[in-house]
Structure formats: structure tokens, C-alpha cells
Amino acid sequence: MRKFQSSVAVGFFMGSVVAASQMFLLIFLILFGYIEDRLENDMSVDGERLNGFVCLVQAVLLGSFAAILAAHRSEILDQKISVEDDEDVTYEAPKRATVV
């Protein structure tokens, strides 16, 4: 987000966060149905319950992050960070130790 502070980049990032949140919510709903099937067959559902809970928590966290990002979108776009100093620095690979 430092290098690409345009409205398209922020919108794309916000859209991908919302899509990920919806994906985790859908996985939670699929696991909820899978738990019902396993309960009818008298099978263990402990792992599915844990996975479903984690997916629900992840969906809520990503959704709240997307809402906060949407609320402060204009502040992110108004803030300009200088990246020119970072471009002058050249990357030097670490030296490999020779084993004799």
C-alpha cells in the first residue's frame, strides 16, 4: 500500500479482502452442513466444529478490516509517502560462506 496509493489499488485491495471474508463465511456454512450430515451418521464432529469456528472468526475479522478500510479510504488516499528514497538503494545479496 505504500508504493501504490491510487484509488484503483485501494479499491482492488478492499475488494479482495471482502472476497476473502465471503469465502471464509461460505466455508463456515459448508462445514455447518457437513457437521449435520456427520451427526446423522453418528460420526465425530470435533474437527469440523473447530474448523468452522476458525473460519467464522476469520470471516468476521476480515469483514471488520474491510469496513475499517472503507471508512478510512479517503485518509489513505490523501496520505502521500515518499518512496523515491527507497528506489535509490540497491540490493546486495548476502555473501555465502565457503565450506572447505
The 8 nearest C-alpha neighbors of each residue, nearest first, counted from 0:
[[1, 3, 2, 4, 9, 8, 12, 75],
 [2, 0, 3, 4, 80, 82, 79, 81],
 [1, 3, 0, 4, 82, 80, 81, 5],
 [4, 2, 0, 5, 1, 8, 9, 7],
 [5, 3, 0, 76, 2, 1, 8, 6],
 [6, 4, 8, 7, 3, 9, 76, 10],
 [5, 7, 9, 8, 10, 4, 76, 11],
 [6, 8, 10, 5, 9, 11, 4, 12],
 [9, 7, 11, 5, 10, 6, 12, 3],
 [8, 10, 12, 6, 11, 7, 13, 5],
 [11, 9, 13, 7, 8, 12, 6, 14],
 [10, 12, 14, 8, 13, 9, 7, 15],
 [13, 11, 9, 15, 14, 10, 8, 16],
 [12, 14, 10, 16, 11, 15, 65, 9],
 [15, 13, 11, 17, 12, 16, 10, 18],
 [14, 16, 18, 12, 17, 13, 19, 11],
 [17, 15, 19, 13, 14, 18, 65, 20],
 [16, 18, 20, 14, 15, 19, 65, 21],
 [19, 17, 15, 21, 20, 16, 14, 22],
 [18, 20, 22, 16, 17, 21, 15, 23],
 [21, 19, 58, 17, 61, 23, 18, 22],
 [22, 20, 24, 18, 19, 23, 25, 17],
 [21, 23, 19, 25, 24, 20, 18, 26],
 [24, 22, 26, 58, 54, 20, 25, 21],
 [25, 23, 21, 27, 22, 26, 58, 55],
 [24, 26, 28, 22, 27, 23, 21, 29],
 [25, 27, 23, 29, 28, 24, 30, 22],
 [28, 26, 51, 24, 30, 25, 29, 54],
 [27, 29, 31, 25, 30, 26, 24, 32],
 [30, 28, 26, 32, 31, 27, 25, 33],
 [29, 31, 33, 27, 32, 28, 51, 34],
 [32, 30, 28, 34, 29, 33, 27, 35],
 [33, 31, 35, 29, 30, 34, 28, 36],
 [32, 34, 30, 36, 35, 31, 29, 37],
 [35, 33, 37, 31, 32, 36, 30, 44],
 [34, 36, 32, 38, 33, 37, 39, 31],
 [37, 35, 33, 39, 34, 38, 32, 40],
 [36, 38, 34, 40, 42, 39, 35, 41],
 [39, 37, 41, 35, 40, 36, 42, 34],
 [40, 38, 36, 37, 41, 35, 42, 34],
 [39, 41, 37, 38, 42, 36, 35, 43],
 [42, 40, 38, 39, 37, 43, 36, 44],
 [41, 43, 37, 40, 38, 44, 39, 36],
 [44, 42, 45, 41, 37, 38, 46, 47],
 [43, 45, 47, 46, 34, 48, 42, 37],
 [46, 44, 48, 47, 43, 49, 50, 34],
 [47, 45, 49, 48, 44, 50, 43, 51],
 [46, 48, 50, 44, 49, 45, 51, 30],
 [49, 47, 51, 45, 46, 50, 52, 44],
 [48, 50, 52, 46, 47, 51, 53, 45],
 [51, 49, 47, 53, 52, 48, 54, 46],
 [50, 52, 27, 48, 54, 49, 53, 30],
 [51, 53, 55, 49, 54, 50, 48, 56],
 [54, 52, 50, 56, 55, 51, 57, 49],
 [55, 53, 57, 51, 23, 52, 56, 27],
 [54, 56, 58, 52, 57, 53, 27, 24],
 [55, 57, 53, 59, 58, 54, 60, 52],
 [56, 58, 54, 60, 55, 59, 61, 53],
 [59, 57, 20, 55, 23, 61, 56, 24],
 [60, 58, 62, 56, 57, 61, 63, 55],
 [61, 59, 57, 63, 62, 58, 56, 64],
 [60, 62, 64, 20, 58, 63, 59, 57],
 [63, 61, 59, 65, 64, 60, 20, 58],
 [62, 64, 66, 60, 65, 61, 59, 67],
 [65, 63, 61, 67, 62, 66, 68, 60],
 [64, 66, 68, 62, 63, 67, 13, 69],
 [65, 67, 63, 69, 64, 68, 70, 62],
 [68, 66, 70, 64, 69, 65, 63, 71],
 [67, 69, 65, 71, 66, 70, 72, 64],
 [70, 68, 66, 72, 67, 71, 65, 13],
 [69, 71, 67, 68, 72, 66, 73, 65],
 [72, 70, 68, 74, 69, 73, 67, 75],
 [73, 71, 69, 75, 74, 68, 70, 76],
 [72, 74, 76, 75, 71, 77, 70, 69],
 [75, 73, 77, 71, 76, 72, 78, 70],
 [76, 74, 72, 78, 73, 77, 71, 4],
 [75, 77, 73, 74, 78, 4, 72, 5],
 [78, 76, 74, 75, 73, 79, 72, 4],
 [79, 77, 75, 76, 74, 80, 4, 73],
 [80, 78, 77, 81, 76, 4, 75, 1],
 [81, 79, 82, 78, 1, 2, 4, 83],
 [80, 82, 83, 79, 84, 85, 1, 2],
 [81, 83, 85, 84, 80, 2, 86, 1],
 [82, 84, 86, 85, 81, 87, 80, 88],
 [83, 85, 82, 86, 87, 81, 88, 80],
 [84, 86, 82, 83, 87, 88, 81, 89],
 [85, 87, 83, 88, 84, 82, 89, 90],
 [88, 86, 85, 84, 89, 83, 82, 90],
 [87, 89, 86, 85, 90, 84, 91, 83],
 [90, 88, 87, 91, 86, 85, 92, 84],
 [89, 91, 92, 88, 93, 87, 86, 85],
 [90, 92, 93, 89, 94, 88, 95, 87],
 [91, 93, 94, 90, 95, 89, 96, 88],
 [94, 92, 95, 91, 96, 90, 97, 89],
 [95, 93, 96, 92, 91, 97, 90, 98],
 [96, 94, 97, 93, 92, 98, 91, 99],
 [95, 97, 98, 94, 93, 99, 92, 91],
 [98, 96, 95, 99, 94, 93, 92, 91],
 [97, 99, 96, 95, 94, 93, 92, 91],
 [98, 97, 96, 95, 94, 93, 92, 91]]
